[in-house]
Amino acid sequence: MRRLSRKKAMSLVKELDAFPKVSESYVETSASGGTVSLLAFSAMALLAVLEFFVYRETWMKYEYSVDKDFSSKLRINIDITVAMKCQHVGADILDLAETMITSNGLQYEPVIFELTPQQRLWQRTLLLIQNRLREEHALQEVLYKTLLKGAPTALPPRSDASMEPLNACRIHGHVYVNKVAGNLHITVGKPIHHPQGHAHIAAFVSHETYNFSHRIDHLSFGEELPGIINPLDGTEKITYNNNQMFQYFITVVPTKLNTYKISADTHQFSVTERERVINHAAGSHGVSGIFVKYDTSSLMVTVSEQHMPLWQFLVRLCGIIGGIFSTTGMLHGLVGFCFDVVCCRFKLGLYRPREVLNQDAQLHQMNNLNHHHTPLLADNPPR
């Protein structure tokens, strides 16, 4: 009984076979079929390799939400060189809450304003990358994915000990401010704070020494990440007027960066520039200096690195193999059918030349004449 039930089960399973096997004696191979098979297998291998490279690639996903964190501090990273001596220039930050942050976190270092050939090459390369970033924003994703791999974005130090006078001041470091709009001042005189506001002691500085030609080697907000290029990095402004004012209007966007290599809370920003000459007689009022006005956005951007899951890669790979196999099979069958139709028509004489057809007709007529002239045999031949 058990054997009978097993046989019935096996027979039922065989009836459900969707892939019936054909005996090899009924299989006919051809040169055209082998050629199509080689092409199909080559296409499968090529597309499978390309699909594997696609599987290894990653992309950046951008998500937007409301920034609910207003209690934390905002870090500002500064590295600016001004073409004035350090004792004549001062930097401070004043926000909308009338909170003044002095330059305690900033360092004043006497340097030479002119760059060495190596530093100038670095700056030109940085400006070239900046121009490409403005044209193709997708390059920013490449920078995100190659964090900690690229070259450092800091200005390389001087390799030679120059005897030139130290005619400039490098202001670098970082400060923590409230997450509200503020203004970074770099102007003549050291800043002082008093109940009525704030001021810079500029009475002892000669007006002829005013020179706010400057170079922004680095300016960023939030956690400082190596390999990230910010919009103002490498900016250089040269002026020959003592009363020049430079203004940078910045909108800071909080950004959470999550990649397979690093997770960090940083900030992106967009900037617009303006510069003008202070001339009170012409109605252009203000103070000579460098002013960076920033404001924080209420939106937060989350940038995360995404990867194709394994199951999706396998499904796409099966689709490639099955699609090529089915398509080449149908094309081979269609071409073979058309070839057989054309060959059959040639055999039937539908596409034979006119001369051949005329010769066949003459032969047919001669056969008919010979048939009519053949003597009939008597039924009873003479004895």
ChimeraX attribute file (.defattr): number of C-alpha atoms within 10 A of each C-alpha:
attribute: neighborCount
match mode: 1-to-1
recipient: residues
	/A:1	6
	/A:2	7
	/A:3	8
	/A:4	9
	/A:5	10
	/A:6	11
	/A:7	12
	/A:8	12
	/A:9	12
	/A:10	12
	/A:11	11
	/A:12	11
	/A:13	10
	/A:14	12
	/A:15	10
	/A:16	10
	/A:17	9
	/A:18	7
	/A:19	7
	/A:20	9
	/A:21	7
	/A:22	8
	/A:23	7
	/A:24	7
	/A:25	6
	/A:26	7
	/A:27	7
	/A:28	7
	/A:29	8
	/A:30	7
	/A:31	8
	/A:32	11
	/A:33	16
	/A:34	11
	/A:35	10
	/A:36	16
	/A:37	16
	/A:38	12
	/A:39	14
	/A:40	19
	/A:41	14
	/A:42	12
	/A:43	16
	/A:44	19
	/A:45	14
	/A:46	12
	/A:47	16
	/A:48	18
	/A:49	13
	/A:50	11
	/A:51	17
	/A:52	14
	/A:53	10
	/A:54	13
	/A:55	17
	/A:56	11
	/A:57	11
	/A:58	15
	/A:59	15
	/A:60	20
	/A:61	13
	/A:62	13
	/A:63	12
	/A:64	11
	/A:65	10
	/A:66	11
	/A:67	15
	/A:68	9
	/A:69	11
	/A:70	12
	/A:71	8
	/A:72	10
	/A:73	14
	/A:74	20
	/A:75	19
	/A:76	18
	/A:77	20
	/A:78	20
	/A:79	20
	/A:80	22
	/A:81	25
	/A:82	27
	/A:83	25
	/A:84	25
	/A:85	20
	/A:86	22
	/A:87	13
	/A:88	18
	/A:89	26
	/A:90	23
	/A:91	23
	/A:92	22
	/A:93	22
	/A:94	20
	/A:95	19
	/A:96	13
	/A:97	10
	/A:98	11
	/A:99	15
	/A:100	20
	/A:101	19
	/A:102	17
	/A:103	19
	/A:104	11
	/A:105	12
	/A:106	18
	/A:107	17
	/A:108	20
	/A:109	15
	/A:110	20
	/A:111	19
	/A:112	22
	/A:113	20
	/A:114	13
	/A:115	14
	/A:116	16
	/A:117	10
	/A:118	13
	/A:119	16
	/A:120	15
	/A:121	12
	/A:122	18
	/A:123	22
	/A:124	12
	/A:125	12
	/A:126	19
	/A:127	18
	/A:128	12
	/A:129	14
	/A:130	19
	/A:131	11
	/A:132	14
	/A:133	16
	/A:134	12
	/A:135	10
	/A:136	10
	/A:137	10
	/A:138	12
	/A:139	14
	/A:140	16
	/A:141	15
	/A:142	12
	/A:143	16
	/A:144	22
	/A:145	21
	/A:146	15
	/A:147	17
	/A:148	15
	/A:149	10
	/A:150	11
	/A:151	10
	/A:152	13
	/A:153	19
	/A:154	16
	/A:155	18
	/A:156	13
	/A:157	10
	/A:158	13
	/A:159	9
	/A:160	7
	/A:161	6
	/A:162	10
	/A:163	7
	/A:164	10
	/A:165	10
	/A:166	17
	/A:167	15
	/A:168	23
	/A:169	25
	/A:170	26
	/A:171	23
	/A:172	20
	/A:173	16
	/A:174	21
	/A:175	20
	/A:176	16
	/A:177	19
	/A:178	18
	/A:179	19
	/A:180	15
	/A:181	18
	/A:182	21
	/A:183	19
	/A:184	19
	/A:185	19
	/A:186	24
	/A:187	26
	/A:188	29
	/A:189	19
	/A:190	19
	/A:191	22
	/A:192	14
	/A:193	13
	/A:194	8
	/A:195	5
	/A:196	6
	/A:197	11
	/A:198	14
	/A:199	13
	/A:200	18
	/A:201	15
	/A:202	16
	/A:203	9
	/A:204	9
	/A:205	14
	/A:206	10
	/A:207	12
	/A:208	9
	/A:209	13
	/A:210	22
	/A:211	23
	/A:212	27
	/A:213	23
	/A:214	23
	/A:215	20
	/A:216	18
	/A:217	22
	/A:218	21
	/A:219	20
	/A:220	24
	/A:221	22
	/A:222	20
	/A:223	14
	/A:224	17
	/A:225	17
	/A:226	16
	/A:227	18
	/A:228	19
	/A:229	22
	/A:230	19
	/A:231	19
	/A:232	19
	/A:233	23
	/A:234	25
	/A:235	17
	/A:236	15
	/A:237	12
	/A:238	12
	/A:239	15
	/A:240	10
	/A:241	15
	/A:242	17
	/A:243	19
	/A:244	22
	/A:245	21
	/A:246	21
	/A:247	17
	/A:248	19
	/A:249	17
	/A:250	19
	/A:251	17
	/A:252	23
	/A:253	20
	/A:254	23
	/A:255	22
	/A:256	19
	/A:257	19
	/A:258	19
	/A:259	19
	/A:260	12
	/A:261	11
	/A:262	12
	/A:263	12
	/A:264	14
	/A:265	15
	/A:266	19
	/A:267	24
	/A:268	18
	/A:269	20
	/A:270	14
	/A:271	14
	/A:272	9
	/A:273	10
	/A:274	10
	/A:275	12
	/A:276	14
	/A:277	18
	/A:278	19
	/A:279	13
	/A:280	9
	/A:281	7
	/A:282	8
	/A:283	8
	/A:284	11
	/A:285	12
	/A:286	14
	/A:287	16
	/A:288	21
	/A:289	24
	/A:290	22
	/A:291	20
	/A:292	17
	/A:293	19
	/A:294	20
	/A:295	18
	/A:296	20
	/A:297	16
	/A:298	14
	/A:299	15
	/A:300	21
	/A:301	20
	/A:302	17
	/A:303	20
	/A:304	19
	/A:305	17
	/A:306	14
	/A:307	14
	/A:308	13
	/A:309	10
	/A:310	10
	/A:311	9
	/A:312	11
	/A:313	17
	/A:314	14
	/A:315	10
	/A:316	15
	/A:317	18
	/A:318	13
	/A:319	12
	/A:320	17
	/A:321	17
	/A:322	12
	/A:323	13
	/A:324	18
	/A:325	17
	/A:326	12
	/A:327	12
	/A:328	16
	/A:329	15
	/A:330	12
	/A:331	12
	/A:332	15
	/A:333	13
	/A:334	12
	/A:335	11
	/A:336	14
	/A:337	12
	/A:338	11
	/A:339	11
	/A:340	12
	/A:341	12
	/A:342	13
	/A:343	12
	/A:344	13
	/A:345	12
	/A:346	12
	/A:347	11
	/A:348	9
	/A:349	11
	/A:350	11
	/A:351	13
	/A:352	12
	/A:353	9
	/A:354	9
	/A:355	9
	/A:356	10
	/A:357	14
	/A:358	11
	/A:359	11
	/A:360	11
	/A:361	12
	/A:362	11
	/A:363	11
	/A:364	11
	/A:365	12
	/A:366	10
	/A:367	11
	/A:368	11
	/A:369	10
	/A:370	9
	/A:371	10
	/A:372	9
	/A:373	8
	/A:374	8
	/A:375	7
	/A:376	7
	/A:377	7
	/A:378	7
	/A:379	6
	/A:380	6
	/A:381	6
	/A:382	5
	/A:383	3
